[in-house]
Every structure is written in structure tokens, then in C-alpha cells.
């Protein structure tokens, strides 16, 4: 997956210092790689979260990815 490509993910867990997401199985970034995740809060706000991939658990159907967060910024729509 290149730096400008995006995939849809489901946020499984979110805290002040990290998050866990699930994506369809397939090519994914490597552990240690920086990552940008855009999430909506369900209330109309959207945030750009910058982090680092800490671990990946892959099956034949999904990949669960753990990220540590470096920064978060609210996006103006």
C-alpha cells in the first residue's frame, strides 16, 4: 500500500495514546511505519490521527492493526 492509498477500516478500540483497527486482508504497511488514519466521531466531527504501526495480526480474512498515536487534528469540512 502506497502513502497516498486509503482503505476503509473499522475502529475496534480507541484511547488517548493509540487505536486498534481492522481492515480486509491484503497488502498492508509494515510494523514501525508511520500511518495516517481519518476517523469520524459519529457526531459530525472528523479527525486526522497520525501514528506508528506497532503490531499486525493477520488472518486470511482480516488484519487487525495496533497503532500508537503521535498527534490528532480536527479536520474542517
PyMOL Python script that loads the backbone (N, CA, C, O; Angstrom):
from pymol import cmd

cmd.read_pdbstr("""\
ATOM      1  N   UNK A   1       0.847  -1.169   0.000  1.00  0.00           N
ATOM      2  CA  UNK A   1       0.000   0.000   0.000  1.00  0.00           C
ATOM      3  C   UNK A   1       0.892   1.231   0.000  1.00  0.00           C
ATOM      4  O   UNK A   1       1.783   1.353   0.841  1.00  0.00           O
ATOM      5  N   UNK A   2       0.665   2.125  -0.917  1.00  0.00           N
ATOM      6  CA  UNK A   2       1.459   3.335  -1.024  1.00  0.00           C
ATOM      7  C   UNK A   2       0.974   4.402  -0.068  1.00  0.00           C
ATOM      8  O   UNK A   2      -0.102   4.270   0.514  1.00  0.00           O
ATOM      9  N   UNK A   3       1.762   5.471   0.104  1.00  0.00           N
ATOM     10  CA  UNK A   3       1.421   6.511   1.068  1.00  0.00           C
ATOM     11  C   UNK A   3       0.148   7.272   0.741  1.00  0.00           C
ATOM     12  O   UNK A   3      -0.471   7.834   1.645  1.00  0.00           O
ATOM     13  N   UNK A   4      -0.267   7.310  -0.528  1.00  0.00           N
ATOM     14  CA  UNK A   4      -1.466   8.068  -0.873  1.00  0.00           C
ATOM     15  C   UNK A   4      -2.704   7.192  -0.972  1.00  0.00           C
ATOM     16  O   UNK A   4      -3.800   7.705  -1.201  1.00  0.00           O
ATOM     17  N   UNK A   5      -2.557   5.882  -0.806  1.00  0.00           N
ATOM     18  CA  UNK A   5      -3.687   4.982  -0.902  1.00  0.00           C
ATOM     19  C   UNK A   5      -4.438   4.933   0.413  1.00  0.00           C
ATOM     20  O   UNK A   5      -3.848   5.095   1.481  1.00  0.00           O
ATOM     21  N   UNK A   6      -5.736   4.710   0.332  1.00  0.00           N
ATOM     22  CA  UNK A   6      -6.541   4.600   1.532  1.00  0.00           C
ATOM     23  C   UNK A   6      -7.346   3.314   1.513  1.00  0.00           C
ATOM     24  O   UNK A   6      -7.634   2.765   0.449  1.00  0.00           O
ATOM     25  N   UNK A   7      -7.701   2.845   2.677  1.00  0.00           N
ATOM     26  CA  UNK A   7      -8.562   1.678   2.830  1.00  0.00           C
ATOM     27  C   UNK A   7      -9.599   2.000   3.898  1.00  0.00           C
ATOM     28  O   UNK A   7      -9.358   2.810   4.792  1.00  0.00           O
ATOM     29  N   UNK A   8     -10.744   1.360   3.791  1.00  0.00           N
ATOM     30  CA  UNK A   8     -11.749   1.502   4.828  1.00  0.00           C
ATOM     31  C   UNK A   8     -11.395   0.565   5.963  1.00  0.00           C
ATOM     32  O   UNK A   8     -10.988  -0.576   5.742  1.00  0.00           O
ATOM     33  N   UNK A   9     -11.554   1.058   7.181  1.00  0.00           N
ATOM     34  CA  UNK A   9     -11.230   0.265   8.360  1.00  0.00           C
ATOM     35  C   UNK A   9     -12.316   0.453   9.401  1.00  0.00           C
ATOM     36  O   UNK A   9     -13.040   1.449   9.396  1.00  0.00           O
ATOM     37  N   UNK A  10     -12.415  -0.516  10.291  1.00  0.00           N
ATOM     38  CA  UNK A  10     -13.307  -0.406  11.437  1.00  0.00           C
ATOM     39  C   UNK A  10     -12.454  -0.180  12.674  1.00  0.00           C
ATOM     40  O   UNK A  10     -11.521  -0.936  12.945  1.00  0.00           O
ATOM     41  N   UNK A  11     -12.783   0.866  13.423  1.00  0.00           N
ATOM     42  CA  UNK A  11     -12.058   1.130  14.667  1.00  0.00           C
ATOM     43  C   UNK A  11     -12.606   0.186  15.733  1.00  0.00           C
ATOM     44  O   UNK A  11     -13.796   0.219  16.048  1.00  0.00           O
ATOM     45  N   UNK A  12     -11.732  -0.655  16.285  1.00  0.00           N
ATOM     46  CA  UNK A  12     -12.127  -1.614  17.303  1.00  0.00           C
ATOM     47  C   UNK A  12     -11.954  -1.061  18.707  1.00  0.00           C
ATOM     48  O   UNK A  12     -12.716  -1.401  19.612  1.00  0.00           O
ATOM     49  N   UNK A  13     -10.952  -0.210  18.888  1.00  0.00           N
ATOM     50  CA  UNK A  13     -10.645   0.342  20.196  1.00  0.00           C
ATOM     51  C   UNK A  13      -9.885   1.645  19.987  1.00  0.00           C
ATOM     52  O   UNK A  13      -9.025   1.736  19.111  1.00  0.00           O
ATOM     53  N   UNK A  14     -10.206   2.655  20.795  1.00  0.00           N
ATOM     54  CA  UNK A  14      -9.549   3.953  20.675  1.00  0.00           C
ATOM     55  C   UNK A  14      -9.302   4.506  22.065  1.00  0.00           C
ATOM     56  O   UNK A  14     -10.201   4.535  22.905  1.00  0.00           O
ATOM     57  N   UNK A  15      -8.077   4.942  22.298  1.00  0.00           N
ATOM     58  CA  UNK A  15      -7.725   5.563  23.575  1.00  0.00           C
ATOM     59  C   UNK A  15      -6.907   6.812  23.286  1.00  0.00           C
ATOM     60  O   UNK A  15      -6.661   7.142  22.126  1.00  0.00           O
ATOM     61  N   UNK A  16      -6.490   7.499  24.327  1.00  0.00           N
ATOM     62  CA  UNK A  16      -5.724   8.735  24.156  1.00  0.00           C
ATOM     63  C   UNK A  16      -4.364   8.499  23.506  1.00  0.00           C
ATOM     64  O   UNK A  16      -3.814   9.406  22.883  1.00  0.00           O
ATOM     65  N   UNK A  17      -3.817   7.295  23.643  1.00  0.00           N
ATOM     66  CA  UNK A  17      -2.471   7.063  23.103  1.00  0.00           C
ATOM     67  C   UNK A  17      -2.403   6.025  21.997  1.00  0.00           C
ATOM     68  O   UNK A  17      -1.307   5.711  21.534  1.00  0.00           O
ATOM     69  N   UNK A  18      -3.541   5.475  21.550  1.00  0.00           N
ATOM     70  CA  UNK A  18      -3.483   4.501  20.473  1.00  0.00           C
ATOM     71  C   UNK A  18      -4.843   4.037  20.014  1.00  0.00           C
ATOM     72  O   UNK A  18      -5.871   4.408  20.580  1.00  0.00           O
ATOM     73  N   UNK A  19      -4.833   3.217  18.977  1.00  0.00           N
ATOM     74  CA  UNK A  19      -6.062   2.627  18.485  1.00  0.00           C
ATOM     75  C   UNK A  19      -5.778   1.288  17.843  1.00  0.00           C
ATOM     76  O   UNK A  19      -4.647   0.969  17.476  1.00  0.00           O
ATOM     77  N   UNK A  20      -6.842   0.515  17.720  1.00  0.00           N
ATOM     78  CA  UNK A  20      -6.791  -0.792  17.086  1.00  0.00           C
ATOM     79  C   UNK A  20      -7.840  -0.780  15.993  1.00  0.00           C
ATOM     80  O   UNK A  20      -9.004  -0.478  16.255  1.00  0.00           O
ATOM     81  N   UNK A  21      -7.438  -1.110  14.755  1.00  0.00           N
ATOM     82  CA  UNK A  21      -8.353  -1.100  13.624  1.00  0.00           C
ATOM     83  C   UNK A  21      -8.334  -2.454  12.938  1.00  0.00           C
ATOM     84  O   UNK A  21      -7.372  -3.214  13.055  1.00  0.00           O
ATOM     85  N   UNK A  22      -9.414  -2.744  12.220  1.00  0.00           N
ATOM     86  CA  UNK A  22      -9.499  -3.966  11.414  1.00  0.00           C
ATOM     87  C   UNK A  22      -9.701  -3.558   9.962  1.00  0.00           C
ATOM     88  O   UNK A  22     -10.529  -2.699   9.659  1.00  0.00           O
ATOM     89  N   UNK A  23      -8.935  -4.181   9.066  1.00  0.00           N
ATOM     90  CA  UNK A  23      -9.074  -3.953   7.630  1.00  0.00           C
ATOM     91  C   UNK A  23      -9.167  -5.298   6.940  1.00  0.00           C
ATOM     92  O   UNK A  23      -8.812  -6.324   7.519  1.00  0.00           O
ATOM     93  N   UNK A  24      -9.648  -5.297   5.693  1.00  0.00           N
ATOM     94  CA  UNK A  24      -9.676  -6.531   4.916  1.00  0.00           C
ATOM     95  C   UNK A  24      -8.251  -7.011   4.711  1.00  0.00           C
ATOM     96  O   UNK A  24      -7.325  -6.208   4.589  1.00  0.00           O
ATOM     97  N   UNK A  25      -8.081  -8.328   4.676  1.00  0.00           N
ATOM     98  CA  UNK A  25      -6.758  -8.898   4.462  1.00  0.00           C
ATOM     99  C   UNK A  25      -6.218  -8.456   3.106  1.00  0.00           C
ATOM    100  O   UNK A  25      -6.978  -8.206   2.170  1.00  0.00           O
ATOM    101  N   UNK A  26      -4.937  -8.368   3.020  1.00  0.00           N
ATOM    102  CA  UNK A  26      -4.290  -7.954   1.791  1.00  0.00           C
ATOM    103  C   UNK A  26      -3.012  -7.219   2.120  1.00  0.00           C
ATOM    104  O   UNK A  26      -2.548  -7.252   3.260  1.00  0.00           O
ATOM    105  N   UNK A  27      -2.442  -6.559   1.139  1.00  0.00           N
ATOM    106  CA  UNK A  27      -1.215  -5.811   1.413  1.00  0.00           C
ATOM    107  C   UNK A  27      -1.473  -4.735   2.465  1.00  0.00           C
ATOM    108  O   UNK A  27      -2.494  -4.049   2.423  1.00  0.00           O
ATOM    109  N   UNK A  28      -0.565  -4.596   3.382  1.00  0.00           N
ATOM    110  CA  UNK A  28      -0.688  -3.571   4.408  1.00  0.00           C
ATOM    111  C   UNK A  28       0.693  -3.067   4.753  1.00  0.00           C
ATOM    112  O   UNK A  28       1.691  -3.717   4.442  1.00  0.00           O
ATOM    113  N   UNK A  29       0.761  -1.902   5.399  1.00  0.00           N
ATOM    114  CA  UNK A  29       2.063  -1.353   5.772  1.00  0.00           C
ATOM    115  C   UNK A  29       2.767  -2.236   6.795  1.00  0.00           C
ATOM    116  O   UNK A  29       2.160  -3.155   7.344  1.00  0.00           O
ATOM    117  N   UNK A  30       4.003  -1.970   7.045  1.00  0.00           N
ATOM    118  CA  UNK A  30       4.821  -2.780   7.948  1.00  0.00           C
ATOM    119  C   UNK A  30       4.864  -2.181   9.347  1.00  0.00           C
ATOM    120  O   UNK A  30       4.640  -0.986   9.535  1.00  0.00           O
ATOM    121  N   UNK A  31       5.155  -3.031  10.319  1.00  0.00           N
ATOM    122  CA  UNK A  31       5.348  -2.586  11.694  1.00  0.00           C
ATOM    123  C   UNK A  31       6.468  -1.545  11.714  1.00  0.00           C
ATOM    124  O   UNK A  31       7.502  -1.724  11.071  1.00  0.00           O
ATOM    125  N   UNK A  32       6.253  -0.456  12.457  1.00  0.00           N
ATOM    126  CA  UNK A  32       7.226   0.623  12.541  1.00  0.00           C
ATOM    127  C   UNK A  32       6.982   1.739  11.547  1.00  0.00           C
ATOM    128  O   UNK A  32       7.589   2.804  11.658  1.00  0.00           O
ATOM    129  N   UNK A  33       6.106   1.519  10.575  1.00  0.00           N
ATOM    130  CA  UNK A  33       5.843   2.521   9.550  1.00  0.00           C
ATOM    131  C   UNK A  33       4.865   3.577  10.070  1.00  0.00           C
ATOM    132  O   UNK A  33       3.920   3.237  10.781  1.00  0.00           O
ATOM    133  N   UNK A  34       5.077   4.856   9.726  1.00  0.00           N
ATOM    134  CA  UNK A  34       4.105   5.886  10.091  1.00  0.00           C
ATOM    135  C   UNK A  34       2.800   5.660   9.341  1.00  0.00           C
ATOM    136  O   UNK A  34       2.793   5.096   8.247  1.00  0.00           O
ATOM    137  N   UNK A  35       1.695   6.104   9.936  1.00  0.00           N
ATOM    138  CA  UNK A  35       0.382   5.867   9.352  1.00  0.00           C
ATOM    139  C   UNK A  35      -0.538   7.034   9.686  1.00  0.00           C
ATOM    140  O   UNK A  35      -0.453   7.603  10.774  1.00  0.00           O
ATOM    141  N   UNK A  36      -1.409   7.386   8.760  1.00  0.00           N
ATOM    142  CA  UNK A  36      -2.421   8.407   8.978  1.00  0.00           C
ATOM    143  C   UNK A  36      -3.784   7.746   8.894  1.00  0.00           C
ATOM    144  O   UNK A  36      -4.068   7.017   7.943  1.00  0.00           O
ATOM    145  N   UNK A  37      -4.635   8.001   9.891  1.00  0.00           N
ATOM    146  CA  UNK A  37      -5.976   7.431   9.933  1.00  0.00           C
ATOM    147  C   UNK A  37      -6.959   8.579  10.114  1.00  0.00           C
ATOM    148  O   UNK A  37      -6.806   9.392  11.025  1.00  0.00           O
ATOM    149  N   UNK A  38      -7.965   8.649   9.251  1.00  0.00           N
ATOM    150  CA  UNK A  38      -9.012   9.657   9.368  1.00  0.00           C
ATOM    151  C   UNK A  38     -10.251   8.959   9.919  1.00  0.00           C
ATOM    152  O   UNK A  38     -10.729   7.983   9.341  1.00  0.00           O
ATOM    153  N   UNK A  39     -10.772   9.468  11.048  1.00  0.00           N
ATOM    154  CA  UNK A  39     -11.942   8.862  11.682  1.00  0.00           C
ATOM    155  C   UNK A  39     -13.010   9.920  11.937  1.00  0.00           C
ATOM    156  O   UNK A  39     -12.715  11.090  12.179  1.00  0.00           O
ATOM    157  N   UNK A  40     -14.262   9.467  11.872  1.00  0.00           N
ATOM    158  CA  UNK A  40     -15.387  10.310  12.248  1.00  0.00           C
ATOM    159  C   UNK A  40     -15.865   9.891  13.624  1.00  0.00           C
ATOM    160  O   UNK A  40     -15.772   8.720  13.992  1.00  0.00           O
ATOM    161  N   UNK A  41     -16.380  10.854  14.388  1.00  0.00           N
ATOM    162  CA  UNK A  41     -16.808  10.542  15.750  1.00  0.00           C
ATOM    163  C   UNK A  41     -18.289  10.220  15.865  1.00  0.00           C
ATOM    164  O   UNK A  41     -18.788  10.017  16.972  1.00  0.00           O
ATOM    165  N   UNK A  42     -18.999  10.168  14.748  1.00  0.00           N
ATOM    166  CA  UNK A  42     -20.421   9.879  14.769  1.00  0.00           C
ATOM    167  C   UNK A  42     -21.279  11.092  15.111  1.00  0.00           C
ATOM    168  O   UNK A  42     -22.507  11.016  15.068  1.00  0.00           O
ATOM    169  N   UNK A  43     -20.646  12.199  15.446  1.00  0.00           N
ATOM    170  CA  UNK A  43     -21.340  13.434  15.808  1.00  0.00           C
ATOM    171  C   UNK A  43     -21.086  14.531  14.771  1.00  0.00           C
ATOM    172  O   UNK A  43     -21.444  15.689  14.984  1.00  0.00           O
ATOM    173  N   UNK A  44     -20.465  14.158  13.649  1.00  0.00           N
ATOM    174  CA  UNK A  44     -20.198  15.128  12.598  1.00  0.00           C
ATOM    175  C   UNK A  44     -18.787  15.680  12.583  1.00  0.00           C
ATOM    176  O   UNK A  44     -18.446  16.455  11.690  1.00  0.00           O
ATOM    177  N   UNK A  45     -17.956  15.304  13.543  1.00  0.00           N
ATOM    178  CA  UNK A  45     -16.563  15.763  13.576  1.00  0.00           C
ATOM    179  C   UNK A  45     -15.665  14.693  12.947  1.00  0.00           C
ATOM    180  O   UNK A  45     -15.913  13.497  13.103  1.00  0.00           O
ATOM    181  N   UNK A  46     -14.627  15.129  12.241  1.00  0.00           N
ATOM    182  CA  UNK A  46     -13.671  14.219  11.615  1.00  0.00           C
ATOM    183  C   UNK A  46     -12.270  14.588  12.087  1.00  0.00           C
ATOM    184  O   UNK A  46     -11.935  15.768  12.193  1.00  0.00           O
ATOM    185  N   UNK A  47     -11.458  13.577  12.370  1.00  0.00           N
ATOM    186  CA  UNK A  47     -10.118  13.790  12.911  1.00  0.00           C
ATOM    187  C   UNK A  47      -9.087  13.046  12.080  1.00  0.00           C
ATOM    188  O   UNK A  47      -9.330  11.931  11.618  1.00  0.00           O
ATOM    189  N   UNK A  48      -7.937  13.673  11.894  1.00  0.00           N
ATOM    190  CA  UNK A  48      -6.782  13.063  11.233  1.00  0.00           C
ATOM    191  C   UNK A  48      -5.824  12.636  12.340  1.00  0.00           C
ATOM    192  O   UNK A  48      -5.263  13.483  13.035  1.00  0.00           O
ATOM    193  N   UNK A  49      -5.635  11.343  12.506  1.00  0.00           N
ATOM    194  CA  UNK A  49      -4.764  10.798  13.546  1.00  0.00           C
ATOM    195  C   UNK A  49      -3.463  10.329  12.916  1.00  0.00           C
ATOM    196  O   UNK A  49      -3.478   9.545  11.967  1.00  0.00           O
ATOM    197  N   UNK A  50      -2.353  10.795  13.430  1.00  0.00           N
ATOM    198  CA  UNK A  50      -1.031  10.396  12.949  1.00  0.00           C
ATOM    199  C   UNK A  50      -0.424   9.458  13.979  1.00  0.00           C
ATOM    200  O   UNK A  50      -0.434   9.746  15.176  1.00  0.00           O
ATOM    201  N   UNK A  51       0.105   8.336  13.509  1.00  0.00           N
ATOM    202  CA  UNK A  51       0.683   7.384  14.442  1.00  0.00           C
ATOM    203  C   UNK A  51       1.701   6.479  13.797  1.00  0.00           C
ATOM    204  O   UNK A  51       2.140   6.700  12.668  1.00  0.00           O
ATOM    205  N   UNK A  52       2.067   5.453  14.543  1.00  0.00           N
ATOM    206  CA  UNK A  52       3.049   4.471  14.100  1.00  0.00           C
ATOM    207  C   UNK A  52       2.462   3.078  14.303  1.00  0.00           C
ATOM    208  O   UNK A  52       1.890   2.788  15.353  1.00  0.00           O
ATOM    209  N   UNK A  53       2.604   2.232  13.311  1.00  0.00           N
ATOM    210  CA  UNK A  53       2.102   0.862  13.414  1.00  0.00           C
ATOM    211  C   UNK A  53       2.995   0.089  14.376  1.00  0.00           C
ATOM    212  O   UNK A  53       4.206  -0.003  14.170  1.00  0.00           O
ATOM    213  N   UNK A  54       2.395  -0.469  15.430  1.00  0.00           N
ATOM    214  CA  UNK A  54       3.142  -1.201  16.463  1.00  0.00           C
ATOM    215  C   UNK A  54       3.043  -2.707  16.305  1.00  0.00           C
ATOM    216  O   UNK A  54       3.987  -3.421  16.645  1.00  0.00           O
ATOM    217  N   UNK A  55       1.921  -3.208  15.797  1.00  0.00           N
ATOM    218  CA  UNK A  55       1.772  -4.649  15.600  1.00  0.00           C
ATOM    219  C   UNK A  55       0.665  -4.912  14.582  1.00  0.00           C
ATOM    220  O   UNK A  55      -0.208  -4.074  14.359  1.00  0.00           O
ATOM    221  N   UNK A  56       0.722  -6.101  13.967  1.00  0.00           N
ATOM    222  CA  UNK A  56      -0.283  -6.532  12.994  1.00  0.00           C
ATOM    223  C   UNK A  56      -0.575  -8.000  13.251  1.00  0.00           C
ATOM    224  O   UNK A  56       0.343  -8.815  13.342  1.00  0.00           O
ATOM    225  N   UNK A  57      -1.869  -8.342  13.370  1.00  0.00           N
ATOM    226  CA  UNK A  57      -2.306  -9.734  13.457  1.00  0.00           C
ATOM    227  C   UNK A  57      -3.146 -10.001  12.221  1.00  0.00           C
ATOM    228  O   UNK A  57      -4.237  -9.448  12.079  1.00  0.00           O
ATOM    229  N   UNK A  58      -2.647 -10.847  11.323  1.00  0.00           N
ATOM    230  CA  UNK A  58      -3.323 -11.086  10.052  1.00  0.00           C
ATOM    231  C   UNK A  58      -3.880 -12.503   9.984  1.00  0.00           C
ATOM    232  O   UNK A  58      -3.232 -13.464  10.399  1.00  0.00           O
ATOM    233  N   UNK A  59      -5.103 -12.612   9.449  1.00  0.00           N
ATOM    234  CA  UNK A  59      -5.694 -13.903   9.113  1.00  0.00           C
ATOM    235  C   UNK A  59      -5.961 -13.873   7.611  1.00  0.00           C
ATOM    236  O   UNK A  59      -5.580 -12.914   6.938  1.00  0.00           O
ATOM    237  N   UNK A  60      -6.595 -14.884   7.088  1.00  0.00           N
ATOM    238  CA  UNK A  60      -6.888 -14.894   5.656  1.00  0.00           C
ATOM    239  C   UNK A  60      -8.020 -13.933   5.301  1.00  0.00           C
ATOM    240  O   UNK A  60      -8.225 -13.637   4.124  1.00  0.00           O
ATOM    241  N   UNK A  61      -8.768 -13.436   6.310  1.00  0.00           N
ATOM    242  CA  UNK A  61      -9.902 -12.558   6.055  1.00  0.00           C
ATOM    243  C   UNK A  61      -9.677 -11.111   6.465  1.00  0.00           C
ATOM    244  O   UNK A  61     -10.053 -10.193   5.736  1.00  0.00           O
ATOM    245  N   UNK A  62      -9.063 -10.900   7.632  1.00  0.00           N
ATOM    246  CA  UNK A  62      -8.867  -9.534   8.121  1.00  0.00           C
ATOM    247  C   UNK A  62      -7.467  -9.375   8.701  1.00  0.00           C
ATOM    248  O   UNK A  62      -6.794 -10.348   9.043  1.00  0.00           O
ATOM    249  N   UNK A  63      -7.060  -8.134   8.797  1.00  0.00           N
ATOM    250  CA  UNK A  63      -5.838  -7.779   9.513  1.00  0.00           C
ATOM    251  C   UNK A  63      -6.232  -6.803  10.606  1.00  0.00           C
ATOM    252  O   UNK A  63      -6.917  -5.815  10.344  1.00  0.00           O
ATOM    253  N   UNK A  64      -5.804  -7.075  11.827  1.00  0.00           N
ATOM    254  CA  UNK A  64      -6.019  -6.167  12.942  1.00  0.00           C
ATOM    255  C   UNK A  64      -4.688  -5.476  13.194  1.00  0.00           C
ATOM    256  O   UNK A  64      -3.656  -6.129  13.351  1.00  0.00           O
ATOM    257  N   UNK A  65      -4.721  -4.146  13.233  1.00  0.00           N
ATOM    258  CA  UNK A  65      -3.504  -3.340  13.327  1.00  0.00           C
ATOM    259  C   UNK A  65      -3.572  -2.476  14.578  1.00  0.00           C
ATOM    260  O   UNK A  65      -4.576  -1.811  14.833  1.00  0.00           O
ATOM    261  N   UNK A  66      -2.497  -2.493  15.351  1.00  0.00           N
ATOM    262  CA  UNK A  66      -2.377  -1.635  16.531  1.00  0.00           C
ATOM    263  C   UNK A  66      -1.466  -0.466  16.224  1.00  0.00           C
ATOM    264  O   UNK A  66      -0.351  -0.649  15.735  1.00  0.00           O
ATOM    265  N   UNK A  67      -1.943   0.746  16.515  1.00  0.00           N
ATOM    266  CA  UNK A  67      -1.161   1.954  16.267  1.00  0.00           C
ATOM    267  C   UNK A  67      -0.989   2.743  17.549  1.00  0.00           C
ATOM    268  O   UNK A  67      -1.914   2.847  18.354  1.00  0.00           O
ATOM    269  N   UNK A  68       0.200   3.299  17.734  1.00  0.00           N
ATOM    270  CA  UNK A  68       0.398   4.291  18.792  1.00  0.00           C
ATOM    271  C   UNK A  68       0.198   5.650  18.143  1.00  0.00           C
ATOM    272  O   UNK A  68       0.649   5.877  17.021  1.00  0.00           O
ATOM    273  N   UNK A  69      -0.480   6.558  18.848  1.00  0.00           N
ATOM    274  CA  UNK A  69      -0.786   7.871  18.281  1.00  0.00           C
ATOM    275  C   UNK A  69       0.296   8.883  18.623  1.00  0.00           C
ATOM    276  O   UNK A  69       0.770   8.959  19.756  1.00  0.00           O
ATOM    277  N   UNK A  70       0.673   9.660  17.610  1.00  0.00           N
ATOM    278  CA  UNK A  70       1.644  10.735  17.777  1.00  0.00           C
ATOM    279  C   UNK A  70       0.942  12.092  17.851  1.00  0.00           C
ATOM    280  O   UNK A  70       1.371  12.980  18.588  1.00  0.00           O
ATOM    281  N   UNK A  71      -0.156  12.248  17.070  1.00  0.00           N
ATOM    282  CA  UNK A  71      -0.888  13.513  17.071  1.00  0.00           C
ATOM    283  C   UNK A  71      -2.294  13.293  16.538  1.00  0.00           C
ATOM    284  O   UNK A  71      -2.578  12.298  15.870  1.00  0.00           O
ATOM    285  N   UNK A  72      -3.168  14.245  16.850  1.00  0.00           N
ATOM    286  CA  UNK A  72      -4.545  14.232  16.362  1.00  0.00           C
ATOM    287  C   UNK A  72      -4.939  15.660  16.023  1.00  0.00           C
ATOM    288  O   UNK A  72      -4.626  16.596  16.760  1.00  0.00           O
ATOM    289  N   UNK A  73      -5.624  15.814  14.911  1.00  0.00           N
ATOM    290  CA  UNK A  73      -6.045  17.144  14.474  1.00  0.00           C
ATOM    291  C   UNK A  73      -7.458  17.044  13.940  1.00  0.00           C
ATOM    292  O   UNK A  73      -7.763  16.158  13.141  1.00  0.00           O
ATOM    293  N   UNK A  74      -8.334  17.958  14.379  1.00  0.00           N
ATOM    294  CA  UNK A  74      -9.691  18.006  13.866  1.00  0.00           C
ATOM    295  C   UNK A  74      -9.657  18.584  12.462  1.00  0.00           C
ATOM    296  O   UNK A  74      -8.994  19.592  12.216  1.00  0.00           O
ATOM    297  N   UNK A  75     -10.372  17.947  11.541  1.00  0.00           N
ATOM    298  CA  UNK A  75     -10.424  18.424  10.164  1.00  0.00           C
ATOM    299  C   UNK A  75     -11.640  19.304   9.986  1.00  0.00           C
ATOM    300  O   UNK A  75     -12.730  18.967  10.449  1.00  0.00           O
ATOM    301  N   UNK A  76     -11.462  20.417   9.325  1.00  0.00           N
ATOM    302  CA  UNK A  76     -12.570  21.321   8.991  1.00  0.00           C
ATOM    303  C   UNK A  76     -13.167  20.827   7.689  1.00  0.00           C
ATOM    304  O   UNK A  76     -12.457  20.637   6.702  1.00  0.00           O
ATOM    305  N   UNK A  77     -14.459  20.623   7.692  1.00  0.00           N
ATOM    306  CA  UNK A  77     -15.135  20.116   6.489  1.00  0.00           C
ATOM    307  C   UNK A  77     -15.873  21.226   5.812  1.00  0.00           C
ATOM    308  O   UNK A  77     -16.508  21.005   4.780  1.00  0.00           O
TER     309      UNK A  77
END
""", "prot")
cmd.dss("prot")
cmd.show_as("cartoon", "prot")
cmd.util.cbc("prot")
cmd.orient("prot")
